[in-house]
Amino acid sequence: MNAGGSHEGAPADRTAAGPRFPEGGAAVLVVAAAVLAYLPALSGGFIWNDSDYVTAPALRPLAGLAQIWTKPGATQQYYPLLHSAFWLEHRLWGDHPLGYHLLTLMLHAGAAVLFARVLRKLAVPGAWLAALLFALHPVHVESVAWITEEKNTLSLVFYLGAALLYLDFDAGRRPRTYAAAFALFVLALLCKTVTAPLPAVLLVVLWWRRGRLRWRADVRPLLPWLAVGAAAGLFSSWMERGYGGAEGTDFSLSFAGRLVVAGRSLWFYAGQLAWPFHLNFIYPRWSVDPSDWRQWLGAVAAVAVGAALWSIRRRSRAPLAVFLIFAGSLFPVLGFVNLYGSLYSWVWDHWQYLADLAPLALAGAALVRLWPWAAGRAGLAVLAVFLGVLSWAHCAMFQSDLALYRATIARNPAAWMAHYNLGLLLQEVPGGRSGAVAQFEAALAVKPDHANAHNNLGVLLAQMPGRLPEAIAHFRETVRLAPGVARNHSNLGNALAKLPGGQVEAVAECGRAVQLDPGLAEAHNSLGNALAAFPERRPERLAEYEAALRLNPSLAEAHYNLGAALAEDPALRPAAAIQFAAAAELRPADPEAHYNLGLMLASDPNRRPEAIAQFEAALAINPDYFEAHYSLGMALVQVPGKRAEAVAQLAAAVRLRPDLEALRTALDRLQGAGP
């Protein structure tokens, strides 16, 4: 911005220094620089909550598009235009992330070009330099490389388009221009309500240009904008609390606490802009204590700086205007409004994306005025390479969930969400169980009231030899923290059923799970398991497994457990075989299902070949499966011409269990019997 503002109807451009590029040429350079800097982002995948934005399967039909607009809660946030864009994008390129990344990058580059157009309309020196700074600044990588933040790039295009048209209206007072500008502002709000401060920003810009505001010409035209922006902001805040989970003890700050957060956040964002190193996905969440006078320094400094800039407004209104626009644009994310992201950190890089426009405009103007070399061709090249390299490197963090969480933890070991999510990833990786346990434990060390971390850690520990008591302790804590969640009681019941003397309590916990959620198939299955310790309650046990399968016919574990229960009665073995067959079909990599199906089939001489095939399938999955070797050997003994193969299988069983003298004797007899 220039030193004292310009008079109404200022010339289109007044760049004081640096090479002069044609408008189109400058735009091409900015777009090309942005594309080069963000090339690594194009190879990235979906991360963290992208699945909440890349249209959910239930919303993909045409009827889903109507729900996006008419049903609050159908999407993560009520940004219907944004989610309509995602809906259309899914029609175009489905679940392939490249298309989303390309569009987000083009929107970011387009926003940078629009930013330059707005600054040129305002006759701000260094307009294209400011646009280049915005396009390449590494603090904006999060907004461009993270598909979810298409809401930032798309809303900013509408925001800047609305600003540009409103400045045209301010010069010519054409109603059509006003209507078009207002329409673009509404579209911006429908993508992200952080754009709500635009009318206030325009008032500051008009004051900067003229030194005063006129009610009729300046304020009154923007009153509808202010009203719509305020309504959108209030509705978004209500949605964040009611549907986004932004409520509870983690968000219960006093007003003094919110002032403390706002003061520190303001300077944090300014610092990120001035020194874009050590950027992270999740920053440490500060402990807020308004009784500590030191925590008020940020808020006091903000007031002092504002007062100092007000005192020099007659010499230059630009610094005060920039300060007001920067702080005002950040207002929705400074802690005064509950936002779900505040659960993890008070500050996020993508929250400052829009607010950075004003200080970068000032930086561009200051560079061409005070340091003309920076706006020369050599200076621009050095600046572009420097920022571009930083952005290029920062893109690596957003390549995948694994890269994201590991980099976040390396820079912020207290990022409990990253530990927890990394644990979820590792528990699905072969051999990753111990690493997952370590990550869940690290998450709980920082946030001991994380119910899901206790639950997932309990599930893993319950599968490890000798660690069942620890698992039960974590399940108990899960139930204490979230007593109304049926699955938590079910998991506790499952673990107690394996503990000597814990069967009575296991039945109680699983019964509680069924009461809380009668439609949860897993709870019925768990109750059936718990009832297995009480033979007199066998009919109830069978009924619970059957109830589980009515609710979820694809629940392989319930098929397996029902088969095991039926197999206890020799007359019901054919029915048990049907259940084991269903389990094996649903879980073909489960050797237990194949083995038990083989046992059921082996009792029928006519189905012995099928039984042999099932034993062989179990051994193909687990070559060290003692029971499968033994049962296969005994089945082969009954098949003419298969004695040698039977001997081989029984020999394998002996190698696995050399302590079984009877098995060794049987093998010796079989070997001595001849072919």
C-alpha positions, 0 to 999 in steps of 0.5 A, spaced: 500 500 500 502 507 498 504 511 504 497 515 505 492 512 501 490 515 494 484 519 492 477 517 489 478 514 482 486 513 483 489 511 477 490 503 475 497 502 477 503 506 480 508 501 481 514 505 482 520 500 481 522 494 478 521 491 471 514 492 467 511 486 465 505 486 461 499 484 465 498 477 462 505 476 462 506 477 469 500 473 471 503 467 467 509 468 471 505 468 477 501 462 475 508 458 473 512 459 479 506 457 483 505 450 479 513 449 479 513 450 487 507 445 488 509 440 483 510 435 489 503 436 492 500 433 485 503 426 487 500 426 494 494 422 496 488 423 501 490 425 508 487 425 515 479 428 514 479 428 506 474 423 506 469 428 510 470 432 504 471 428 498 464 426 497 461 420 502 458 414 498 451 416 501 451 423 498 454 421 491 447 420 487 443 426 485 439 426 491 445 427 495 446 433 492 440 436 494 442 433 501 448 437 501 444 444 500 438 442 505 440 437 510 445 440 515 449 435 518 450 431 512 457 434 511 462 435 515 461 443 515 455 446 512 459 449 506 454 447 500 457 450 494 464 447 496 461 440 497 457 441 491 464 442 488 467 436 491 460 432 488 462 434 481 469 433 482 468 426 484 463 425 478 469 427 474 475 423 477 472 419 482 477 417 488 483 419 484 487 425 488 490 428 482 484 431 480 483 434 486 490 437 487 490 440 480 484 444 481 486 446 488 493 448 485 489 452 480 485 456 484 490 458 489 494 460 483 488 464 480 487 467 487 494 470 487 492 473 480 486 476 482 490 479 488 494 482 484 488 485 480 485 488 486 492 491 488 492 494 481 485 497 482 487 500 488 494 503 485 498 499 490 505 499 488 508 492 487 502 488 486 505 483 482 510 482 487 505 481 492 502 476 488 508 472 487 509 472 495 502 470 496 503 464 491 509 462 493 509 463 501 510 456 504 505 457 510 500 457 504 502 449 503 497 447 508 492 450 504 494 448 497 497 441 498 491 438 503 485 437 499 480 438 504 482 446 504 480 447 497 475 450 501 480 456 502 482 456 495 475 456 492 472 461 497 478 466 496 477 466 489 470 468 490 472 473 496 477 477 491 472 477 485 467 480 490 472 485 492 474 487 485 467 488 483 465 492 489 471 497 487 468 497 480 462 499 483 465 504 488 468 507 482 461 507 477 455 506 482 452 501 477 447 497 480 448 490 476 456 491 478 453 491 486 449 485 485 454 481 482 459 483 487 454 481 492 453 474 489 460 473 489 460 474 496 455 470 498 458 464 494 464 465 498 460 464 504 457 458 502 464 455 501 467 458 507 465 463 512 472 465 514 470 470 508 465 474 512 469 479 514 470 482 507 465 488 508 469 490 514 475 489 510 472 493 504 470 499 509 477 499 512 480 499 504 475 505 503 477 509 509 485 508 507 483 511 500 480 517 503 481 518 510 474 518 512 468 514 511 461 517 508 455 513 511 451 514 504 456 512 499 461 507 503 457 504 509 450 504 507 451 499 501 455 494 505 450 494 511 447 488 507 453 484 506 455 485 514 448 482 516 449 476 511 456 475 513 454 476 521 448 471 520 453 466 516 458 466 521 453 465 527 450 459 523 457 456 522 459 457 529 452 453 531 454 448 526 461 447 529 458 446 536 452 442 534 455 438 529 462 439 529 464 437 536 467 443 538 464 443 545 466 440 552 471 441 557 477 442 551 473 448 549 471 451 555 475 458 556 473 464 560 473 470 556 479 472 559 482 466 556 480 467 549 483 474 550 489 471 552 489 466 546 487 471 541 493 475 543 498 470 542 495 467 536 495 474 532 503 474 533 504 467 532 501 468 525 505 474 524 511 470 525 509 465 521 509 470 515 515 473 517 519 467 518 516 461 515 521 456 518 519 450 522 512 449 519 508 444 522 501 441 521 499 441 528 503 446 533 503 445 541 497 447 544 498 452 549 496 452 556 492 458 557 492 461 564 489 468 565 492 469 572 499 469 569 501 476 567 506 474 562 500 470 558 497 477 557 503 480 553 501 478 546 494 482 547 497 488 550 502 488 545 496 488 540 493 494 543 499 498 543 501 497 536 494 498 534 494 505 538 501 507 535 499 506 528 493 510 530 497 515 532 501 516 525 495 515 521 496 522 518 503 521 516 500 514 513 494 510 514 497 504 510 500 500 516 494 501 521 489 499 515 494 493 514 494 491 521 486 492 522 485 488 516 490 482 518 487 482 525 480 482 523 480 477 517 483 473 523 478 474 528 474 468 526 480 463 528 483 467 534 479 463 539 473 467 540 469 462 536 469 454 538 472 451 532 474 443 532 481 444 530 482 448 537 482 441 540 489 439 537 492 446 537 490 454 537 493 455 531 493 452 524 497 454 518 491 454 513 487 459 518 491 465 516 491 463 508 486 469 507 489 474 512 496 474 509 493 478 503 494 485 507 501 484 510 503 481 503 500 487 500 504 492 504 511 487 504 510 488 496 509 495 496 515 496 501 520 492 497 519 496 491 519 503 495 525 501 500 529 496 496 528 497 489 533 491 487 528 486 490 523 488 485 528 487 479 529 481 475 534 478 479 531 480 485 524 477 483 528 470 481 532 470 488 526 471 492 521 466 487 527 461 488 528 462 495 520 461 497 519 456 492 524 451 495 521 452 502 514 450 499 517 445 495 520 442 501 514 443 505 509 439 500 513 432 502 509 433 509 503 432 505 504 426 501 501 421 505 498 420 512 504 416 514 509 422 512 504 427 515 504 424 522 511 422 522 513 429 520 508 432 525 511 428 531 518 429 529 517 437 530 511 436 535 512 430 540 506 432 544 501 432 538 497 426 541 492 426 535 498 425 530 500 419 535 493 416 535 492 416 528 499 413 526 497 408 531 491 406 527 495 406 521 501 401 524 496 397 527 493 395 520 500 394 517 503 387 518 508 387 524 506 394 526 502 392 532 508 394 537 509 400 534 502 402 534 502 400 542 507 405 542 504 410 539 497 409 543 501 410 549 504 416 547 498 419 545 495 417 552 501 420 555 499 427 553 492 426 553 490 421 558 482 422 557 483 420 550 477 414 550 479 411 543 486 411 545 485 407 551 480 402 547 485 401 541 490 400 546 486 395 549 484 391 543 492 390 541 494 388 548 488 383 549 492 380 543 499 379 546 501 374 551 501 375 558 498 382 557 490 381 558 490 385 565 493 391 562 488 391 556 482 390 561 485 396 565 485 400 559 478 398 557 475 399 564 478 406 563 474 407 556 468 405 559 469 410 565 470 416 560 465 414 555 460 410 559 454 410 553 458 407 548 456 400 547 462 398 543 466 400 549 462 395 554 463 390 549 470 390 548 471 390 556 466 384 556 470 380 551 476 381 555 473 379 561 471 373 558 478 370 557 480 372 564 479 366 570 473 368 574 471 374 570 465 371 566 460 373 570 462 381 569 463 379 562 456 377 561 454 384 565 458 388 560 456 385 554 449 385 556 450 393 558 452 393 550 446 390 548 442 395 552 445 401 549 445 399 542 441 393 540 442 394 533 450 393 534 451 386 531 458 385 535 455 386 542 450 380 541 456 376 538 460 378 544 454 377 549 454 370 546 462 369 547 461 371 554 455 366 555 459 360 553 462 359 560 455 357 562 453 351 559 446 352 562 445 358 558 447 355 551 440 357 548 441 364 550 448 363 547 446 361 540 440 366 540 445 372 541 449 369 535 443 368 531 441 375 533 448 378 531 448 375 524 441 377 523 443 384 524 450 383 520 450 377 515 457 379 513 460 378 521 465 373 520 466 372 527 459 371 529 459 365 523 465 362 526 462 362 534 455 360 532 459 354 528 463 352 534 457 353 539 453 348 534 459 343 533 458 342 541 452 337 539 454 332 534 447 332 531 448 339 529 455 338 526 452 339 519 449 346 521 456 348 524 459 346 517 455 351 514 457 356 519 464 355 518 464 355 511 461 362 511 466 364 516 471 361 511 468 365 505 468 371 509 475 371 512 479 366 507 485 368 510 483 365 517 486 358 518 481 357 524 475 357 519 478 352 514 481 348 520 474 347 523 470 347 517 475 341 515 473 338 522 466 338 521 466 335 514 471 329 516 466 326 520 462 324 514 466 319 510 463 322 503 466 329 504 473 327 506 476 330 500 473 336 502 475 336 509 482 334 506 482 341 502 480 345 508 486 342 512 490 344 506 488 351 506 489 352 513 496 350 512 497 354 506 496 360 511 499 357 517 504 352 515 506 351 523 499 349 525 499 343 529 492 341 529 491 342 521 497 337 520 495 332 525 488 332 522 490 332 515 494 326 517 489 322 520 484 324 514 489 322 509 490 315 513 483 313 511 484 315 503 487 309 499 494 310 496 495 316 501 499 313 507 506 316 505 503 323 505 499 322 511 506 320 514 509 326 512 503 330 515 504 327 522 511 327 522 510 335 521 506 335 527 511 331 531 516 336 529 511 342 532 510 338 538 515 333 540 513 332 547 507 328 545 509 321 546 502 318 543 503 322 537 510 319 536 508 312 537 502 313 532 507 315 527 512 310 528 506 304 528 504 308 521 511 308 518 512 301 520 506 298 517 508 299 510 505 302 504 
